[in-house]
């Protein structure tokens, strides 16, 4: 019975984590062609910095949810 709970939790964590990564983006950026490109539009703004930090944190949470889903699904298979 507990294997079904682990499998159910794993599927939902995976779905929510993938949706979160599509919405918030990866929490780290891979440079294109080995260099970083910085695009500035206007002056530096504290609200943009706060939004970027929020999206980075939510991106990490989404990535951890995907990793936890793999752990839950592995536990479900091993327990069954």
C-alpha positions as CSV (number, residue, x, y, z in Angstrom):
1,X,0.0,0.0,0.0
2,X,2.8,2.4,0.8
3,X,4.3,1.8,-2.7
4,X,1.2,3.3,-4.3
5,X,1.6,6.5,-2.1
6,X,5.3,6.8,-3.2
7,X,4.4,6.3,-6.8
8,X,1.5,8.8,-6.6
9,X,3.7,11.4,-4.8
10,X,6.5,10.9,-7.4
11,X,4.2,11.4,-10.4
12,X,2.8,14.6,-8.9
13,X,6.2,16.0,-7.8
14,X,7.5,15.3,-11.3
15,X,4.6,17.1,-13.0
16,X,4.7,20.1,-10.7
17,X,8.5,20.3,-11.0
18,X,8.5,20.2,-14.8
19,X,5.7,22.8,-15.0
20,X,7.7,25.0,-12.5
21,X,10.8,24.7,-14.6
22,X,9.0,25.6,-17.8
23,X,7.4,28.7,-16.1
24,X,10.4,29.9,-13.9
25,X,13.3,28.6,-16.0
26,X,16.4,26.8,-14.9
27,X,17.9,28.3,-11.8
28,X,21.3,28.6,-13.5
29,X,22.2,29.9,-16.9
30,X,24.5,28.2,-19.3
31,X,26.5,30.8,-21.3
32,X,26.0,30.8,-25.0
33,X,29.3,30.1,-26.9
34,X,31.3,30.3,-23.8
35,X,30.5,33.9,-22.9
36,X,27.8,35.7,-20.9
37,X,25.7,38.3,-22.7
38,X,24.2,41.1,-20.5
39,X,21.3,42.9,-22.0
40,X,20.5,46.2,-20.2
41,X,17.3,48.0,-20.9
42,X,17.3,51.2,-18.9
43,X,18.5,51.7,-15.4
44,X,19.0,49.0,-12.8
45,X,15.8,48.4,-10.8
46,X,15.4,46.7,-7.5
47,X,12.1,45.2,-8.5
48,X,13.8,43.4,-11.4
49,X,16.5,42.1,-9.1
50,X,13.9,40.9,-6.6
51,X,11.9,39.2,-9.4
52,X,15.0,37.5,-10.8
53,X,15.9,36.2,-7.3
54,X,12.4,35.0,-6.7
55,X,12.4,33.1,-10.1
56,X,15.8,31.6,-9.3
57,X,14.6,30.3,-5.9
58,X,11.4,28.9,-7.5
59,X,13.5,27.4,-10.2
60,X,15.6,25.6,-7.6
61,X,12.5,24.4,-5.8
62,X,11.1,23.0,-9.1
63,X,14.4,21.2,-9.8
64,X,14.4,19.7,-6.3
65,X,10.8,18.5,-6.8
66,X,11.9,16.6,-9.9
67,X,14.8,15.0,-8.0
68,X,12.5,14.1,-5.1
69,X,10.1,12.6,-7.6
70,X,12.8,10.2,-8.8
71,X,13.5,9.2,-5.2
72,X,9.8,8.6,-4.5
73,X,9.4,6.5,-7.6
74,X,12.5,4.5,-6.9
75,X,11.3,3.9,-3.4
76,X,7.9,2.7,-4.8
77,X,9.6,0.2,-7.1
78,X,11.9,-1.1,-4.4
79,X,9.1,-1.4,-1.9
80,X,6.7,-3.2,-4.2
